[in-house]
Amino acid sequence: MLSFSKKNILLGVTGGIAAYKSAEIIRLFKKLGADVRVVMTESAKEFITPLTLQAISGNEIHDSLLNTEAEAAMGHIELAKWADIILIAPCTAETISKITHGRADDLMGALILASKADIFIAPAMNMNMWLDDSTQQNYKTLSSRGITFIGPAEGEQACGDIGPGRMVEPENIIELIRSSYKTGPLSGKTITITAGPTREQIDPVRFISNNSSGKMGYSLADAAIEAGASVNLVSGPVSLEADKSINLYKINSASEMMNVVMECMDSSDIFIGCAAVSDYKPADYSENKIKKNEMPHLEIELKKNEDILKNVATNFSSSYVVGFAAETSDINNNAMQKLKSKNLDMIISNDVSDKSIGFNVDDNEVTVITCDEKIFLKKDKKIRIAREILKIIANNTNK
Ligand code: C5P
């Protein structure tokens, strides 16, 4: 089941009697983990107050294109970029017409033009307005541009007419949006992803580990679910929660990670090694806590861990295998060498010497490298970088 956790949803509310149901739409999205912002047209405010929608969404309402204060807080272009999904519900014939003609004389029109988000429209109007040739023509034009219409539903209308024009009920709108993501480009595929650090125990209380937060791997797992895949996430110790639809395997050491990965790969099509696997582990594990009084000078001999990624590429050559290369110098060349030496299909390189990206932060900037191409993904939230990476993987595996 797809949740909306980490999804930014922009709900457009226009002036129709069904506007009172937008409060319920916000509540349902929030229950599924989404962050919801609301944009209202002037006429929508005649049907439901901005204060109501602000209280339910927990975010201020956006309603004006030319308000200096609002633009300073979150400008319309920023808002357009923020959104992963735009849903206009209810959507009037006027707003459908405005979008069809690319008009940007109010905030709603400008946002639609500026955004690359997936757009859904739940029309609500009198049946004759819906069936009118102009609206039907606009509906066809927008559908052909990739905008998804949800409804309208048939039934008794506020004006007493019976026919198509009612807004689809909030629960059904949400369900339709969810199901449109279940049939993503990776549906039917199983992906195994490693994430986070590993811990190599020295004794019962001490271990060797690293700074990996697991954010990139968990974002990849979320993006893979959104793309319709079945996901195994093999994770070292992190303080993140995995989406309920992910098969989560918690491990500590690299060798535990290796065992679980090998089992998962028996039924996986794709592997993404995103974990910061410890390269070394103590040669000997002390069953008892090492006493500092007895050991004024302590030397720990380390031996190499097995390379999980390389093992997957060798043993599962029909799977699509993706690695990460955290580098500090000559980034793309080092990554290219790793691609070849580990026999990978793809490597994703990032510069960990830049503290604003990579380890333990929310943003990343990477280059996706295969034998045929290099694609630079400029600095953005890890979840957005993850979605782009999954899109490229889907393209390559569906060829
Ligand atoms: O060789 P290097 O450690 O730089 O390669 C990084 C890539 O290899 C990452 O994808 C990481 O998850 C994977 N790796 C692994 N097992 C190791 C070391 C690294 O799977 N023991």
Residues whose N, C-alpha, C, O or C-beta is under 5 A from the ligand:
A	BS01	C5P	G273 C274 A275 A276 V277 S278 N305 E306 D307 I308 L309 G323 F324 A325
